[in-house]
Amino acid sequence: MVKPIMKDIFFLQQKSEPATAADVQVMRDLTDTLQAHRDECVGMAANMIGVKKRIIAISIGPIQLLMVNPKILQRSNPYEAEEGCLSLSGVRKTTRYDHIEVQYQDQHMKIHQQAFSGWTAQIIQHEVDHCDGILI
């Protein structure tokens, strides 16, 4: 189900709780909401739809990747970026890393560890920041 986008800064600045297999409906709602905003958004965290769970969804071209309980293990090659967010107005500067390694679970709670770089790495970092209550 497509959910409204959360814009309450106080809510968005709270850390998200670990997700469990019982959060399957949140996973569906998050991917549905990201798909509904595909023309203006490439990533979303569950708190952006009003749920404080560590779940993110990103779009990599036509593919959507769901990450449950994502944790960035390694970062390298910092750079300055400008980013926008559906939950916030305007564009802001932030530091991102060109290469990251992430551990996460899929919707079946199977653990994965994967390296990402470039634009995809930037999107993941933005959404993981959401899980940690960090806004650009």
N, C-alpha and C positions, 0 to 999 in steps of 0.2 A: 504494500500500500504506500502510495506517495504521501509523505508527511510534510508539514510546513517547516520552513527553515528557521531555526532558533537564532534570534538576534540579541538575546539578553546577555550582556557582557559578564555580569556576575555569575550566571550559570556557566557560560563558556569558559570562565577562568578556574573552574573547579576540576580537580583531577578525576579522571574516569576510573571506574572499578574494573577489575578483571572480568572478562566475559566467560560464559560457560556454554555448554551445549544447549542449555535451556533458553538461550538468547537467539534461537534460530529465527524467530519472527522479526527481531530487530535487524538481523542480517538481511533478511528479505526486504524489509522496509527501507533499509539504507541503500541497497542496490537499486530498488525501484525508484527511490527519490533521486539518486545520482543519474539514472537513466532519463528521468523526466527533465533534468537540468543539463543534459549532455551538451547543449549548444552554448552554455555559459559556465560550465564547471567540469573539472577533470578529476576531482577527488572530494571525498566527504568523510567525516568522522561521525560516529553515532551521536555525539553531543550536539551536532548541527541539526539533528532531528529530535532533540530533546531527551536523549537517553545517555546517561553517564556510564557507558560501557566502552572498553578498549576494543573497538571495532572500527576499521576503516575500509573504504572501497575506493579504488582508483580506476580510471579509464586509460588504457594504453591502446590508442587507436580504437578498433572495434571490440577489443577485449576488456572485460571488467575483471579486476582482481580484488578479491575480498581477503582481508587480513584480520585475523582475530588475535588479540593480545600481542600486537607487533612491538618488537623491541629492537632498536638500532644497536648493533654490537660494535660496529666499526665505522669510522668516518675518515675521509681523506680529501685533500684538495679543496679547501674553503674558497668561497667566492661570494660577492655581494649580489643579491637578487632583489627584484621588485615583484611583489605578489599582491594579488587581490584575493578576496574571500566573499562567498555569498552571505556570510554572517556579518560582515563588516562593510562599511562604505569606504571607497577609495583604494589606493594602492600604497603599500608601505615597503620600506627597505628592510632586508633581513640577511643574515649570513646563512648560506647553505653549503653543502659539501657535494662535490661532483661524484664521488664514489661512496656508497654505503653498503653495509652488510646487515641484513635484517633476519631476525628469527620471528616466526609467526605461526599461527595455526590456521588451517583452512576451516570451512564450515563444518567439517566432520571431526574437527579438533585434532587432526593430524599435524604434527610439527614439521615445519619446513625452515630451511635456512638458505638464503639466496642473496646474491650481490646484484645491485642495481647501480646505474650511472646516469648522468645527464638529467634530462627533463623528468624521467620516471623517478629518479632518486629525489629530485626536488619536491615532487608531488607527495611522495611518501613522507618526507621530513615534515612538510606542512601539516599533514594529517596526524602524524604521530605527536607533533606539538599540540594539536587540538586535544588529544588524549591526555596530555600532561597539563592541560589548562593554560598553555602558552599561546597567546595570540600575536600575530604579526603587528 
